Amino acid sequence: MRNYVVVGLTGQTGAGKSTISAIFREKGFCIIDADIIARQVVERGKPCLLEIVRTFGEEIIDDNGNLYRKKLAEIVFSDKKSLEKLDNITYPYIIKEISDNIDSLVSQDNKFILLDAPTLFESNADKFCDVIVSVLAQPEIRKKRIIARDNLTPEQAQNRMNSQHNDEFFIENSDYIINNNGSPDELGRKIIEIAGKIQGLLSE
């Protein structure tokens, strides 16, 4: 048996993963943030960005040669096939970076690693994980959070929500489900309980 545990943290957009990830960090988990990796692989001049431009055209690049995220989002979140094309380009680069990050943390003798990945299943990054924790929240709560966080219209927020799996998918494919509809204290107690159970896996 390996002497470390990789936890996949995923769930619906607007469900509150960032808050949950921070609590896991406080409990001693090293965090790999797939969102940060996803931004890094599309930096100016990177091979991944060049592939995206070849597929979607120069209009998704700004005057400084950087990815024009808003324009790309308009394209992919309103058309499922375009989103699939983007995913097929970016996921291999993201997976490679995640794998390298895990290897690096393990080589430094870290025992508990949390992979915070909104598209954990879509990218097949769940293959790295021993435990899956998914975060869900009521649709209206999520929509309000997305609008406030990303400065989107209600329609844009709904498009992003529609592009993701439903509650049933996460329930069927997760070891733990966190429903983030209550108070911060209630949420904190739930995560601390789950973190303790996961950390107990290495002492069994």
Secondary structure per residue as TSV (DSSP state, phi and psi in degrees):
chain	resnum	aa	ss	phi	psi
A	1	M	-	360.0	141.2
A	2	R	-	-68.0	156.5
A	3	N	S	-100.5	27.0
A	4	Y	-	-148.4	161.9
A	5	V	E	-127.8	131.3
A	6	V	E	-107.6	123.4
A	7	V	E	-106.4	129.2
A	8	G	E	-94.4	121.6
A	9	L	E	-108.1	119.3
A	10	T	E	-143.6	-169.7
A	11	G	E	142.5	-171.4
A	12	Q	-	-81.2	149.2
A	13	T	T	-61.0	136.2
A	14	G	T	84.2	2.5
A	15	A	S	-81.4	-17.0
A	16	G	-	103.7	34.6
A	17	K	H	-63.4	-35.5
A	18	S	H	-60.5	-42.7
A	19	T	H	-61.8	-43.3
A	20	I	H	-67.6	-41.3
A	21	S	H	-59.2	-40.4
A	22	A	H	-63.8	-37.0
A	23	I	H	-70.1	-40.2
A	24	F	H	-59.7	-38.9
A	25	R	H	-60.7	-43.3
A	26	E	H	-61.7	-27.9
A	27	K	T	-88.5	8.0
A	28	G	T	101.7	10.4
A	29	F	-	-88.4	137.3
A	30	C	E	-80.7	135.4
A	31	I	E	-105.5	130.1
A	32	I	E	-108.8	116.5
A	33	D	E	-97.9	106.9
A	34	A	H	-66.4	-26.5
A	35	D	H	-64.4	-41.5
A	36	I	H	-64.1	-44.1
A	37	I	H	-60.7	-42.0
A	38	A	H	-62.2	-33.2
A	39	R	H	-74.4	-36.4
A	40	Q	H	-66.8	-38.7
A	41	V	T	-72.3	-15.3
A	42	V	T	-109.0	21.5
A	43	E	S	-66.7	158.7
A	44	R	T	-51.8	128.4
A	45	G	T	86.9	-9.6
A	46	K	-	-73.2	147.0
A	47	P	H	-54.8	-37.3
A	48	C	H	-61.5	-44.4
A	49	L	H	-63.8	-39.1
A	50	L	H	-62.5	-37.9
A	51	E	H	-65.6	-40.0
A	52	I	H	-63.3	-41.7
A	53	V	H	-64.3	-40.3
A	54	R	H	-62.8	-30.8
A	55	T	H	-85.7	-42.2
A	56	F	H	-108.0	-9.1
A	57	G	-	95.9	165.2
A	58	E	G	-65.5	-16.1
A	59	E	G	-66.9	-15.7
A	60	I	G	-93.1	13.1
A	61	I	B	-116.0	136.4
A	62	D	-	-86.1	-177.4
A	63	D	T	-65.3	-18.9
A	64	N	T	-97.3	4.9
A	65	G	S	85.0	9.5
A	66	N	S	-94.8	161.0
A	67	L	B	-65.2	128.7
A	68	Y	-	-89.0	87.5
A	69	R	H	-60.8	-40.2
A	70	K	H	-63.0	-41.7
A	71	K	H	-66.2	-43.6
A	72	L	H	-63.5	-40.3
A	73	A	H	-62.5	-39.4
A	74	E	H	-59.5	-36.1
A	75	I	H	-74.2	-51.3
A	76	V	H	-80.6	-28.4
A	77	F	T	-87.3	-0.4
A	78	S	T	-111.5	0.9
A	79	D	-	-147.1	112.7
A	80	K	H	-60.7	-39.1
A	81	K	H	-65.9	-36.7
A	82	S	H	-66.2	-39.2
A	83	L	H	-64.2	-39.2
A	84	E	H	-63.6	-40.4
A	85	K	H	-61.3	-44.9
A	86	L	H	-63.1	-44.8
A	87	D	H	-60.7	-41.5
A	88	N	H	-63.8	-28.9
A	89	I	H	-78.0	-49.2
A	90	T	H	-80.6	-34.7
A	91	Y	H	-58.5	-43.5
A	92	P	H	-59.0	-38.6
A	93	Y	H	-66.9	-41.9
A	94	I	H	-65.7	-43.8
A	95	I	H	-59.8	-42.2
A	96	K	H	-60.6	-44.2
A	97	E	H	-66.9	-40.2
A	98	I	H	-61.2	-46.3
A	99	S	H	-58.7	-44.1
A	100	D	H	-64.5	-39.2
A	101	N	H	-64.3	-43.5
A	102	I	H	-61.6	-46.9
A	103	D	H	-58.6	-41.3
A	104	S	H	-64.7	-45.0
A	105	L	H	-66.2	-40.0
A	106	V	H	-65.9	-38.5
A	107	S	H	-64.8	-21.3
A	108	Q	T	-94.1	13.4
A	109	D	T	68.1	29.8
A	110	N	-	-79.7	135.6
A	111	K	-	-97.5	-29.2
A	112	F	E	-126.7	114.1
A	113	I	E	-120.4	130.8
A	114	L	E	-113.1	121.3
A	115	L	E	-97.6	106.3
A	116	D	E	-87.9	104.0
A	117	A	-	-140.6	107.0
A	118	P	T	-57.8	-35.0
A	119	T	T	-109.8	46.6
A	120	L	T	-56.7	-47.3
A	121	F	T	-77.4	-41.5
A	122	E	T	-61.8	-36.0
A	123	S	T	-88.4	-3.5
A	124	N	T	66.5	19.6
A	125	A	G	-71.7	-13.2
A	126	D	G	-62.6	-16.8
A	127	K	G	-65.2	-20.4
A	128	F	G	-82.6	-12.5
A	129	C	-	-100.5	140.2
A	130	D	S	-90.4	-29.2
A	131	V	E	-136.3	139.6
A	132	I	E	-115.9	126.5
A	133	V	E	-117.6	123.0
A	134	S	E	-116.2	141.7
A	135	V	E	-110.4	127.6
A	136	L	E	-122.9	158.9
A	137	A	-	-156.1	160.8
A	138	Q	-	-62.6	142.4
A	139	P	H	-53.3	-43.5
A	140	E	H	-67.5	-36.2
A	141	I	H	-63.7	-45.2
A	142	R	H	-62.3	-44.2
A	143	K	H	-60.6	-43.4
A	144	K	H	-61.9	-42.2
A	145	R	H	-63.7	-43.1
A	146	I	H	-65.0	-44.4
A	147	I	H	-60.2	-44.9
A	148	A	H	-70.1	-40.0
A	149	R	H	-70.9	-44.6
A	150	D	H	-108.3	3.3
A	151	N	T	56.0	51.4
A	152	L	-	-106.8	163.2
A	153	T	-	-78.7	161.3
A	154	P	H	-56.5	-37.0
A	155	E	H	-65.6	-44.1
A	156	Q	H	-62.9	-41.4
A	157	A	H	-62.6	-42.5
A	158	Q	H	-64.9	-37.9
A	159	N	H	-59.7	-41.1
A	160	R	H	-67.6	-40.0
A	161	M	H	-64.3	-39.4
A	162	N	H	-68.1	-21.7
A	163	S	T	-80.4	-3.5
A	164	Q	S	-108.6	169.4
A	165	H	-	-67.5	156.0
A	166	N	-	-86.2	176.5
A	167	D	H	-56.0	-43.1
A	168	E	H	-60.1	-38.1
A	169	F	H	-61.0	-48.2
A	170	F	H	-65.9	-39.7
A	171	I	H	-61.4	-41.6
A	172	E	H	-72.1	-25.2
A	173	N	T	-113.1	15.9
A	174	S	-	-125.3	152.0
A	175	D	S	-83.6	-34.1
A	176	Y	E	-134.2	141.3
A	177	I	E	-118.7	130.9
A	178	I	E	-113.2	117.9
A	179	N	E	-93.4	109.1
A	180	N	-	-96.5	66.2
A	181	N	-	-114.2	-9.0
A	182	G	S	-100.7	-152.1
A	183	S	-	-80.5	157.7
A	184	P	H	-58.1	-36.6
A	185	D	H	-64.8	-43.2
A	186	E	H	-62.4	-42.7
A	187	L	H	-61.7	-46.4
A	188	G	H	-59.3	-43.4
A	189	R	H	-63.0	-39.9
A	190	K	H	-63.9	-43.8
A	191	I	H	-68.6	-41.2
A	192	I	H	-60.9	-38.6
A	193	E	H	-63.3	-46.1
A	194	I	H	-65.6	-43.3
A	195	A	H	-59.5	-41.2
A	196	G	H	-63.6	-40.7
A	197	K	H	-64.1	-40.9
A	198	I	H	-67.1	-43.3
A	199	Q	H	-65.6	-25.1
A	200	G	G	-72.9	-13.6
A	201	L	G	-62.5	-33.6
A	202	L	G	-80.5	-11.9
A	203	S	G	-100.8	-0.5
A	204	E	-	-76.3	360.0
